[in-house]
């Protein structure tokens, strides 16, 4: 699957975690945008509606990952979402795939390829 030329928006309030995730997506050939909050992510999506994938942490101050995902998909129905969290036992929303931190690169790639299949 050719993942290059697709854009991903990586959202995490922890800069180092966001940086690592962004590097993983760059290695897969994505164009990467980064945001440190849900509100910043929505602004970036408004400026970049071609983003194919939203990769967001679940637990962030102000706006959670699931709240961000619902708002983003309401505006951009084509958008695929992958949630990520260290606290997967506390996440009950089953609307999108949930990746447990820490995750392995091959697990990330498998989930992303599955979500973008046919895009």
C-alpha positions in Angstrom: 0.0 0.0 0.0 1.3 3.4 -0.9 1.0 5.6 2.1 3.1 8.5 0.7 1.5 11.7 -0.2 -1.2 11.3 2.4 -1.3 13.7 5.3 -1.7 12.7 9.0 -2.4 15.0 11.9 -0.7 13.8 15.1 -2.2 15.2 18.3 -0.7 14.8 21.7 -0.2 17.3 24.5 3.2 15.8 25.3 5.8 17.1 22.9 8.2 14.2 23.0 5.4 11.6 22.5 4.1 13.7 19.6 7.6 13.9 18.1 8.1 10.1 18.2 4.7 9.5 16.6 5.4 12.1 13.9 8.8 10.4 13.1 7.0 7.0 12.8 4.5 8.5 10.3 7.3 10.3 8.3 9.1 6.9 8.0 5.9 5.5 6.5 5.9 8.3 3.9 3.2 10.6 5.3 3.2 14.3 5.3 2.9 15.1 9.0 1.1 17.9 10.8 1.4 18.2 14.6 -0.9 19.7 17.2 -0.5 19.9 21.0 -4.2 20.2 21.7 -7.7 19.4 20.3 -8.4 23.1 19.6 -5.1 23.5 17.7 -5.8 20.3 15.8 -9.2 21.7 14.6 -7.6 24.9 13.4 -5.0 22.8 11.5 -7.8 20.7 9.9 -9.6 23.9 8.8 -6.4 25.0 7.1 -5.6 21.5 5.7 -8.9 19.7 4.9 -7.1 17.1 2.8 -5.7 15.4 5.9 -6.5 11.7 5.6 -5.8 10.5 9.1 -6.2 11.9 12.6 -3.9 10.2 15.2 -4.8 11.5 18.6 -4.1 10.8 22.2 -7.2 10.2 24.3 -6.3 12.0 27.5 -5.5 15.7 26.9 -6.5 18.8 28.8 -9.3 20.9 27.4 -10.6 18.5 24.7 -10.1 14.7 24.8 -9.1 12.7 21.8 -12.6 11.2 21.4 -14.2 14.7 21.6 -11.7 15.9 19.0 -12.4 12.9 16.8 -16.2 13.5 16.9 -15.8 17.2 16.1 -13.3 16.6 13.3 -15.3 13.8 11.6 -18.5 15.9 11.8 -16.7 18.6 9.7 -14.6 16.2 7.6 -16.5 12.9 7.1 -13.7 11.4 5.0 -11.3 11.7 7.9 -10.0 8.4 9.4 -9.2 8.3 13.1 -6.9 6.2 15.3 -7.0 6.9 19.0 -4.0 6.2 21.2 -3.8 5.9 25.0 -1.8 4.6 27.9 -5.2 4.0 29.7 -7.0 1.8 27.3 -9.1 0.2 30.1 -10.7 3.5 30.8 -11.7 4.2 27.2 -15.2 2.9 26.4 -15.8 4.6 23.0 -15.5 1.9 20.3 -16.0 4.3 17.3 -12.4 4.1 16.2 -9.4 1.8 16.6 -7.6 2.3 19.9 -3.8 1.7 20.0 -2.3 1.1 23.5 0.9 3.0 24.5 3.6 2.0 24.2 3.0 0.6 20.8 5.3 -1.1 18.3 6.0 0.4 14.9 4.6 -2.7 13.1 1.4 -2.5 15.1 1.0 1.2 14.2 1.6 0.5 10.5 -0.9 -2.4 10.5 -3.7 -0.3 12.0 -3.0 2.7 9.8 -2.9 0.5 6.6 -6.2 -1.1 7.7 -7.9 2.3 8.3 -6.6 3.8 5.0 -7.4 0.7 2.9 -9.2 1.9 -0.2 -8.4 5.6 0.3 
